[in-house]
Amino acid sequence: MRSMTGFASVQGAHKVWTWTADIRSVNGKGLDVRLRMPDWIEGLEPLVRKAMQAKLTRGNVTLNLKVQREEEAAGAYVNKAGLKAALAAVAKIETAASLEGMPLAPIRATDIAAMRGVIDFSENVVEGDIAALRTAILADITDCLDAFDADRAREGAALEEVLTAQLGEMTTLTEAAAKAAGAREAATRAGIDRGLARLLKATEVPDEGRLLQELALIAVKADITEEIDRLRAHVEAAKELIGSDVAMGRKFDFLMQEFNREANTLCSKSQATDLTAIGLDLKALIDQMREQVQNVE
C-alpha cells in the first residue's frame, strides 16, 4: 500500500552547472503530473514524464527543477527577439496608461532585463554539453523519484496499519449486529404472533393466502441476514486487497461505497434500538475509513 502524499528532494552538479529538484504530491482521482523545469534542456521533460508515469498511478504530482550555471553573467546574452517583444509590450502598456490618464514612471533597463526571455544564459552551451547535462540531471531525478516512492510507501504502511485495525473493528460490529438481529428475531416473531391473535379475535378470518403474503413481506423487510453476509464478504475482500501488490485506492473507494450501502440498509431495517446503535457505529467507522482510503494510491 502506498499513500498519494509524499515528498523527496535532491541536489546535483555537473561541470559548471548545479541543480536542485524536488517532487511532492497530494491526493487526486487520477494521475496528474506537472513539471516545472528549464525548457532549454532539450529532451529532458518527456524522459522525466515517462519515468514518473511508469512509477506512479494516482495523485497530483509536481516536480520542480532549478538549474544554475556558474558565472552566469559572463555567459549571458540579450535575446533580440525577446527584447523586441518586451519593448513592444512596454510601449503598449505606456500608451494604454496614458490614455487612461495614468502616467507611469520611466522604465529602467534593469526592469526590461528582468522580463522573461530578454536575457538568456544558454547561447554558449553546445549540444554535447546539453546531452551530458541531461543525462546527469535525469539520473538524479530518477534517484529522487525512488526516494519519493519510498516516502509514499512509508506513509502507505501507516495507512495499512490504521485500515487493518479499522477492519477488525468492522468485524466486531458486524458480529454484534448479527447477534442483535438474532435476539430481535425472536421478539419480532412473538410480536407478530400477538398481533395476529388480536386480529383474528377481533375480525373475521382474512384470506389465508393474502395473510401469508403479508407475513412473508414483513419477514423479508425485517431480515438483515443478507446485509450481514455482505458486510462480512466486504471485510474479507478489503483484507485480501491490503495483502495484494497492486494499486488499490480505486478498489477501496468502491468497497467504501458498498460498506456504506449495507450500513444504511441495516439501519433502515433495524426496528430495534440496539441494532440501530450498531448501525450508526458502523456508519461512523465507515466515514473514518473513507478519510484514510482517500489517501491510498
C-alpha positions in Angstrom: 0.0 0.0 0.0 1.2 3.5 -0.9 0.0 6.9 0.1 -0.7 9.5 -2.6 1.1 12.1 -0.5 4.9 12.3 -0.4 8.0 14.4 -0.8 11.6 14.0 -1.8 14.4 16.3 -2.9 17.9 16.0 -4.5 20.8 18.2 -5.3 23.4 17.6 -8.0 26.2 19.1 -10.1 27.9 18.6 -13.4 30.8 20.7 -14.6 29.7 24.3 -14.3 26.1 23.5 -13.5 24.3 22.9 -10.3 20.7 22.0 -9.7 18.1 21.2 -7.1 14.9 19.1 -7.7 12.0 18.2 -5.5 8.9 16.0 -6.0 5.8 16.4 -4.0 2.2 15.1 -4.3 -1.3 15.4 -2.9 -4.4 13.4 -3.4 -6.1 13.1 -6.7 -8.7 11.0 -8.5 -6.2 10.1 -11.3 -2.6 10.8 -12.1 -1.7 14.5 -12.8 2.0 15.1 -13.4 3.2 18.7 -13.5 6.7 19.5 -14.5 8.4 22.8 -13.8 11.9 22.8 -15.4 14.1 24.8 -17.8 12.9 24.4 -21.4 16.3 24.9 -22.9 17.4 21.4 -21.8 16.1 19.7 -24.9 14.5 16.2 -24.4 14.6 16.2 -20.6 10.9 16.8 -20.0 9.5 13.8 -21.9 12.0 11.5 -20.3 11.1 12.7 -16.8 7.4 12.5 -17.5 7.7 8.9 -18.8 9.7 7.8 -15.7 7.1 9.3 -13.4 4.2 7.8 -15.2 5.8 4.4 -15.0 6.3 4.7 -11.3 3.0 6.3 -10.2 -0.7 5.6 -10.8 -2.6 8.2 -8.8 -2.1 11.7 -7.2 -1.4 15.3 -8.2 2.4 15.2 -8.5 4.6 18.2 -9.1 8.3 18.2 -9.9 10.3 21.4 -9.6 13.8 21.5 -11.2 16.1 24.6 -10.9 19.4 24.6 -12.8 22.1 27.3 -12.3 25.3 27.9 -14.1 28.4 29.3 -12.6 29.4 32.8 -13.6 26.1 33.2 -15.4 26.7 36.9 -16.0 29.7 36.1 -18.2 27.7 33.8 -20.4 24.6 35.9 -20.5 23.4 37.5 -23.8 20.5 39.6 -24.9 17.8 37.6 -26.8 17.0 40.0 -29.6 13.5 38.6 -30.3 12.7 38.5 -26.6 13.9 42.1 -26.2 11.8 43.3 -29.1 8.7 41.6 -27.7 9.4 43.1 -24.3 9.8 46.6 -25.7 6.6 46.3 -27.7 4.7 45.2 -24.6 6.1 48.1 -22.6 5.1 50.5 -25.3 1.5 49.2 -25.4 1.3 49.4 -21.6 2.6 53.0 -21.5 0.2 54.0 -24.3 -2.8 52.4 -22.6 -1.9 54.0 -19.3 -1.5 57.5 -20.9 -5.0 57.2 -22.5 -6.4 56.4 -19.1 -4.7 59.5 -17.6 -2.3 57.3 -15.6 1.3 58.3 -16.5 3.9 55.7 -15.5 7.3 56.2 -14.0 10.2 55.8 -16.5 11.1 52.2 -17.3 14.6 51.3 -16.4 16.8 48.9 -18.4 17.1 46.6 -15.4 13.2 46.3 -15.4 13.3 45.2 -19.0 16.2 42.9 -18.5 14.2 41.1 -15.7 11.4 40.3 -18.1 11.2 36.7 -19.2 13.0 35.9 -22.4 15.1 39.1 -22.6 18.3 37.7 -21.0 19.4 34.2 -22.0 22.3 32.2 -20.5 22.2 29.2 -22.9 23.8 30.7 -26.0 27.2 29.3 -25.3 26.0 25.8 -24.3 26.9 23.4 -27.0 24.8 20.3 -27.9 27.3 17.9 -26.4 27.2 19.7 -23.1 23.4 19.7 -23.1 23.3 15.9 -23.7 25.7 15.3 -20.8 23.8 17.7 -18.5 20.5 16.0 -19.4 21.9 12.6 -18.6 23.3 13.8 -15.2 20.1 15.5 -14.2 17.9 12.6 -15.3 20.0 10.2 -13.1 19.5 12.5 -10.1 15.7 12.8 -10.8 15.5 9.0 -11.0 17.1 8.7 -7.6 14.7 11.4 -6.3 11.8 9.5 -7.7 12.9 6.4 -5.9 13.1 8.3 -2.7 9.7 9.8 -3.3 8.2 6.4 -3.9 9.8 5.1 -0.7 8.3 8.0 1.2 4.9 7.2 -0.1 5.4 3.6 0.8 6.3 4.6 4.4 3.1 6.6 4.5 1.2 3.7 3.0 2.5 1.3 5.7 1.0 3.6 8.3 -2.3 3.7 6.4 -2.3 0.0 6.2 -1.9 -0.4 9.9 -4.8 2.0 10.6 -7.1 0.4 8.0 -6.3 -3.1 9.3 -7.3 -2.0 12.8 -10.5 -0.4 11.4 -11.4 -3.6 9.5 -11.0 -5.5 12.8 -13.5 -3.1 14.4 -15.7 -3.6 11.4 -15.8 -7.3 12.0 -16.6 -6.8 15.7 -19.5 -4.5 14.9 -20.8 -6.9 12.2 -20.8 -9.8 14.5 -22.5 -7.7 17.2 -25.2 -6.8 14.6 -25.7 -10.5 13.8 -26.1 -11.3 17.4 -28.6 -8.4 18.0 -30.5 -9.5 14.9 -30.8 -13.0 16.3 -32.2 -11.7 19.6 -34.6 -9.4 17.7 -35.9 -12.2 15.5 -37.5 -14.0 18.4 -39.0 -10.8 19.8 -40.3 -9.8 16.3 -41.9 -13.2 15.8 -43.6 -13.0 19.2 -44.9 -9.6 18.3 -46.3 -10.8 15.0 -48.0 -13.7 16.7 -49.6 -11.4 19.3 -50.8 -9.0 16.6 -52.2 -11.8 14.5 -54.0 -13.3 17.5 -55.7 -10.0 18.2 -56.6 -9.6 14.6 -58.2 -13.0 14.4 -60.1 -12.4 17.6 -61.4 -9.0 16.6 -62.4 -9.7 13.0 -63.4 -12.4 10.6 -60.7 -14.7 9.4 -59.0 -13.0 6.4 -58.0 -14.6 3.2 -55.3 -17.1 4.2 -53.2 -16.6 1.0 -53.2 -12.8 1.4 -52.3 -13.1 5.1 -49.3 -15.4 4.3 -48.1 -12.9 1.7 -48.3 -10.0 4.2 -46.4 -12.0 6.8 -43.8 -13.0 4.3 -43.3 -9.4 3.3 -42.9 -8.3 6.9 -40.3 -11.0 7.5 -38.4 -10.0 4.4 -38.4 -6.3 5.3 -37.1 -7.1 8.8 -34.5 -9.7 7.8 -30.9 -8.4 7.7 -29.1 -11.7 7.0 -28.0 -10.6 3.5 -26.6 -7.3 4.8 -24.6 -9.1 7.5 -23.3 -11.6 4.9 -22.3 -8.9 2.5 -20.6 -6.9 5.3 -18.5 -10.0 6.1 -17.7 -10.5 2.5 -16.6 -6.9 2.0 -14.3 -7.1 5.1 -12.7 -10.2 3.6 -12.3 -8.5 0.2 -10.7 -5.5 1.9 -8.2 -7.7 3.8 -7.3 -9.5 0.5 -6.8 -6.2 -1.2 -4.5 -5.0 1.6 -2.4 -8.1 1.2 -2.1 -7.7 -2.6 0.6 -5.9 -4.5 -1.5 -3.6 -6.7 -2.7 0.0 -6.8 -5.7 -0.4 -4.6 -7.1 3.1 -4.0 -9.9 3.0 -6.5 -11.0 -0.5 -5.4 -11.0 0.7 -1.8 -13.2 3.6 -2.9 -15.7 1.2 -4.3 -15.6 -1.0 -1.2 -16.4 2.0 1.0 -19.5 2.7 -1.1 -20.6 -0.9 -0.6 -19.9 -0.8 3.2 -21.9 2.4 3.4 -24.8 0.9 1.4 -25.1 -2.1 3.7 -24.9 0.0 6.9 -27.7 2.3 5.6 -29.9 -0.7 4.8 -29.2 -2.3 8.2 -30.2 1.0 10.0 -33.4 1.2 7.9 -34.4 -2.4 8.8 -33.2 -2.4 12.4 -36.6 -1.7 14.2 -34.6 -2.1 17.5 -32.6 0.5 19.4 -29.5 -1.8 20.0 -29.3 -2.7 16.3 -29.8 0.9 15.3 -26.9 1.9 17.6 -24.7 -0.7 16.0 -25.7 0.5 12.5 -24.8 4.1 13.5 -21.4 3.0 14.9 -20.8 1.2 11.5 -21.6 4.4 9.6 -19.2 6.4 11.8 -16.5 3.8 11.3 -17.0 3.8 7.6 -16.6 7.5 7.4 -13.4 7.3 9.3 -12.1 4.6 6.9 -13.1 6.6 3.9 -10.9 9.5 5.1 -8.0 7.1 5.2 -8.8 5.5 1.9 -8.8 8.8 0.2 -5.0 8.9 0.7 -4.4 5.4 -0.8 -2.8 5.3 -4.3 
